[in-house]
Amino acid sequence: MGVWKKRTTEEIKNRVFDALQHNANFYENNLLGVPASHLDSKVFPEDSPLLKDAPFLTTLIHNPNHIGCHTLGDSEAFFAGTQELEREVIRICAEDILHGEPEQHDGYIASGGTEANMQAMWIYRNLFIREYEAKAEEILIIGSQDSHYSIVKAGNVLLLDVHLATVDPTQRTIDRDALELDIANWVKRGKKYFIVVANMMTTMLGSVDDPDDYLAPIEKRGLSYRLHVDGAYGGFFYPFSNQQGSKLHFGNPKVSSVTLDAHKMVQAPYGTGVFLARKGLIQYVNTDQASYVKGLDATLVGSRSGANAVAVWMILNTYGPHGWYEKVQVLMLRTDWLCRQLDACGVRYYRQAYSNIVTILASDIEANLANRFGLVPDNHHDPNWFKIVVMDHVTVDKLEPFIAKIKQDASTELLT
Ligand SMILES: Cc1ncc(COP(=O)(O)O)c(C=O)c1O
């Protein structure tokens, strides 16, 4: 582990307040040309005693705009202090979590997983068009039936076809034979370039793709592809729960980019997706017309809050790599407990071995019970599955009443 350290609350506070010192300060400096300011002082007073020991809230009211991508060299000088913390977050994610080489990645804090996934597909669409003179109709996005809907949304926005590979209904792994036939058909229909999005824990089931299942039929035909990993849910979990077995990281030369979401497992505020790509890629979406932004803008979002980057930096540095590993292990232990209880009750479910998502067959529990305990269905009209996500607040004490109710319902059924 290199960049990522565990720091004390005091060290974190000092580092963030110091970063703010290196930002332009709307309260004190003459900043006449920026169409931005601190948060409204009538509503959010800057002298509130609450802020003295609150680096995140202080950053929030100082309101730095992290517009642009800060791993590329030139960036807006006004917010250089907090941009530095964002660069550290990018390095922690790309290098310490995803085994990348030092300083070989670009990235930024995106609005979320949807944007980060779309950013990747936007880059590869442009790359294929620019470098291979591809036509948009020759490019295909490939995900799976279990992929998040942002893949389909991106295809819609970017005007690209999307293929969702069939998965095995029990294992939730890619059906390689079906994909082989599907790729052959798409190739016959003129597809030559492939944007593959492999899942590092799917939204509903927590399943993890073997990227080679997607790539085998493409590589076999000598066709061009780029591989993006959707780790919006699993990016801060799976690398810790399965440290040896994962292929979904920058140590795998086939992986070009990764999405992670700090507003899921990291419990950062909404608006903290993380987009990461190997160097040399993000330039394909640099907007030259963004000439008033120093360093231009290679992000989908434009203006974005620097406070979000600070929040992720604070959380990751509070735990450090070992603390984070331990946190994941605790969630795994709770998930194991839940699975043992469900097994004892004869309730069927899917759980990927390294996951904290347990997805129960809808036929095996009452919909009322699922609703009462806030389980999420795959489909609100006609559910096949209900999922439990063992997050920080989902303790064994909270799971126990759910299991007790399943047991109670089962014994009442036996008596009637
Ligand atoms: C696997 C996966 N990808 C992408 C997303 C989209 O993330 P967001 O809602 O942050 O845009 C989600 C959200 O649940 C997800 O689970």
Ligand as a Chemical Component Dictionary entry (heavy atoms), coordinates in Angstrom:
data_LIG
# 
_chem_comp.id                   LIG 
_chem_comp.type                 NON-POLYMER 
_chem_comp.pdbx_formal_charge   0 
_chem_comp.three_letter_code    LIG 
# 
loop_
_chem_comp_atom.comp_id 
_chem_comp_atom.atom_id 
_chem_comp_atom.alt_atom_id 
_chem_comp_atom.type_symbol 
_chem_comp_atom.charge 
_chem_comp_atom.model_Cartn_x 
_chem_comp_atom.model_Cartn_y 
_chem_comp_atom.model_Cartn_z 
_chem_comp_atom.pdbx_ordinal 
LIG C1 C1 C 0 -23.419 -1.796 -10.477 1  
LIG C2 C2 C 0 -23.942 -0.396 -10.536 2  
LIG N1 N1 N 0 -23.556 0.415  -11.534 3  
LIG C3 C3 C 0 -23.984 1.688  -11.634 4  
LIG C4 C4 C 0 -24.867 2.204  -10.709 5  
LIG C5 C5 C 0 -25.337 3.623  -10.850 6  
LIG O1 O1 O 0 -24.865 4.381  -9.802  7  
LIG P1 P1 P 0 -25.510 5.818  -9.444  8  
LIG O2 O2 O 0 -26.889 5.557  -8.932  9  
LIG O3 O3 O 0 -24.545 6.333  -8.440  10 
LIG O4 O4 O 0 -25.520 6.622  -10.678 11 
LIG C6 C6 C 0 -25.308 1.385  -9.660  12 
LIG C7 C7 C 0 -26.293 1.895  -8.684  13 
LIG O5 O5 O 0 -26.856 1.182  -7.906  14 
LIG C8 C8 C 0 -24.827 0.056  -9.566  15 
LIG O6 O6 O 0 -25.223 -0.765 -8.582  16 
# 
loop_
_chem_comp_bond.comp_id 
_chem_comp_bond.atom_id_1 
_chem_comp_bond.atom_id_2 
_chem_comp_bond.value_order 
_chem_comp_bond.pdbx_ordinal 
LIG C1 C2 SING 1  
LIG C2 N1 SING 2  
LIG C2 C8 DOUB 3  
LIG N1 C3 DOUB 4  
LIG C3 C4 SING 5  
LIG C4 C5 SING 6  
LIG C4 C6 DOUB 7  
LIG C5 O1 SING 8  
LIG O1 P1 SING 9  
LIG P1 O2 DOUB 10 
LIG P1 O3 SING 11 
LIG P1 O4 SING 12 
LIG C6 C7 SING 13 
LIG C6 C8 SING 14 
LIG C7 O5 DOUB 15 
LIG C8 O6 SING 16 
# 
